[in-house]
Amino acid sequence: MPRAYDLVSIGTAVLDMRFTLRETHVQQGMLLLPLGAKLETEDVRITLGGGAVTTALVAKAYGLKSGVHATLGTDWIGKRVRSMMREKRLTHTGARVEGESAFSIILPARHDRVIITHKGVGMNPLVKDPPKARAYYYTSPHPRALTAYAEHMREAKKQGIEVFFNPSYYLIQHHQDEIMRLLTHVDVLILNREEAFLLTGMHDMRQAAEVLGRRASSVVITNGPKQGIAWSLLGCWWFTPFTPRRIVDTTGAGDILGGTLATRLLQGRPLPEAVREAVAHATLSIQEMGAAESIRKPTTLRRHAKRVQLRACNE
């Protein structure tokens, strides 16, 4: 039976409210705000965000039929999110329930940001079963939804649906053993260096990739602007991003990378080639404000992918 979607992204759909403060004070990696003060903003931007939205937008932009499987509330935020998805011609496949929808307040500071997030009813995107698809992309769930994720991944694998998974540091920190067990249902695992080290207990990226690769079919470990690694049964490759001309906003860069990687693999690209395009897309995205607004055209992406250094691990 033909499947209605190429890729369904399972996770959150969020209203992002970004406040750029006139003055920010950062000390020892912390954003300091004075108690009792009324702080003025230079700029306020309200955009569509969330891991499920960003990955689905990338897939759609590159020719796949994608859906956003997120639980939304019936409040004004949920209505605004649905309206913004319609404007971008994104299909919402998740449930609508009574309660508060997810939103985030983003405070940029020194080429980084602090994100204050409220999950609301979006805590569990699997309130309703997603439609059948060639692949499911699971963004990191709230810990309360992890059991539902594991069961759903298991069933997806039984049905021959490809499974992509991008867990967060917070989730790994609190549910390391459960995540290691569910990786046997994962085709492509995407995480960063700190997450890989925490999950495996290793302090070497190649060793961590090997350990994770005994469970997941393919593993991609990013390392910010430094060298990362891609591992599969067919080989191992080191990759190094190019230097962006500026850093404006890093929010959603990981979702841009994951969405591009999943899309290109579903389109038949070999893992090294898909990784190059994914890393290039993530690097380009941090030069613009807002993940959804920074998705690049395929021709632009192919040109910049050549700038990503790639070499086999045994070279």
SULJOFEN-V405355 format. One record per pair of residues at least 4 apart in sequence whose C-alpha atoms are under 6 Angstrom apart, sorted by the first residue. I is the first residue (numbers start at 1). J is the second residue. D is the distance in whole Angstrom. If there is no record, write none. Layout:
# SULJOFEN-V405355
{{I J D} {I J D}}
This chain:
# SULJOFEN-V405355
{{3 132 5} {3 133 5} {5 65 5} {5 66 6} {5 133 5} {6 64 6} {6 65 5} {6 66 6} {6 133 5} {6 134 5} {7 66 5} {7 133 6} {7 135 5} {7 136 6} {8 66 5} {8 67 5} {8 136 5} {9 52 5} {9 56 6} {9 68 5} {9 69 6} {9 136 6} {9 137 5} {10 52 5} {10 69 5} {10 137 6} {10 138 5} {11 52 5} {11 70 5} {11 125 6} {11 139 5} {12 50 5} {12 51 6} {12 52 5} {12 70 5} {13 49 6} {13 50 5} {13 53 6} {13 70 6} {14 49 5} {14 50 5} {14 102 5} {14 103 5} {15 48 5} {15 49 6} {15 103 5} {16 46 6} {16 47 5} {16 48 6} {16 49 6} {16 103 6} {16 104 5} {17 45 6} {17 46 5} {17 105 5} {18 44 6} {18 45 5} {18 105 6} {18 106 5} {19 44 5} {19 107 5} {20 41 5} {20 42 6} {20 43 5} {20 108 6} {21 41 4} {21 42 6} {22 41 5} {22 42 6} {25 31 6} {25 32 5} {26 30 5} {26 31 5} {26 32 6} {51 139 6} {51 255 6} {52 68 6} {53 68 6} {54 292 6} {55 255 6} {55 259 4} {56 66 5} {58 259 6} {59 64 5} {59 263 5} {60 64 5} {60 65 6} {60 66 6} {67 91 5} {67 92 6} {68 92 5} {68 93 6} {69 93 5} {69 94 4} {70 94 5} {70 125 5} {71 94 5} {71 95 5} {71 96 6} {71 122 5} {71 125 5} {72 78 5} {72 96 5} {72 101 5} {72 122 6} {73 78 5} {73 96 5} {73 97 5} {73 98 5} {73 99 5} {73 100 5} {73 101 5} {74 78 6} {74 98 5} {77 101 6} {78 101 5} {85 90 5} {86 90 6} {95 128 6} {100 120 5} {100 121 6} {101 120 5} {101 121 6} {102 118 5} {102 119 4} {102 120 5} {102 122 6} {103 117 6} {103 118 5} {104 116 6} {104 117 4} {105 115 6} {105 116 5} {106 114 6} {106 115 5} {107 113 5} {107 114 5} {108 112 6} {108 113 4} {109 113 5} {111 247 6} {111 248 6} {119 123 5} {123 142 6} {124 145 5} {134 161 5} {135 161 5} {135 162 4} {135 163 6} {136 163 5} {137 164 5} {138 164 6} {138 165 5} {139 166 5} {140 166 6} {140 167 4} {140 168 6} {141 145 6} {150 182 6} {154 185 6} {156 161 5} {157 161 5} {163 186 5} {163 187 5} {164 187 6} {164 188 5} {165 189 5} {166 190 5} {166 191 6} {169 173 6} {169 195 5} {171 175 6} {172 176 5} {176 199 6} {183 215 5} {183 216 5} {184 215 5} {184 216 6} {186 216 5} {187 216 6} {187 217 5} {188 218 5} {188 219 6} {189 219 5} {190 220 5} {191 221 5} {192 221 5} {192 222 4} {192 223 6} {193 221 6} {193 222 6} {193 223 5} {197 201 5} {197 202 5} {197 203 6} {202 208 6} {209 213 6} {213 217 6} {218 231 6} {218 232 4} {219 230 6} {219 231 5} {220 229 6} {220 230 4} {221 228 6} {221 229 5} {222 228 5} {223 227 6} {223 228 5} {225 241 6} {226 240 6} {227 239 6} {227 240 4} {228 238 6} {228 239 5} {229 237 6} {229 238 5} {229 239 6} {230 236 6} {230 237 5} {231 236 5} {236 312 6} {236 313 5} {237 311 6} {237 312 4} {237 313 5} {238 310 6} {238 311 5} {238 313 6} {239 309 5} {239 310 5} {240 308 6} {240 309 5} {241 308 5} {242 307 6} {242 308 6} {246 287 6} {247 286 6} {247 287 5} {248 286 6} {248 287 5} {248 288 6} {249 286 5} {249 289 5} {250 286 5} {252 291 5} {253 282 5} {255 259 6} {256 282 6} {257 278 5} {257 279 6} {257 282 5} {260 278 5} {261 274 5} {261 278 5} {264 269 5} {264 274 5} {265 269 5} {269 274 6} {275 279 6} {276 305 5} {276 308 6} {277 305 5} {280 305 5} {285 294 5} {288 294 6} {301 305 6}}
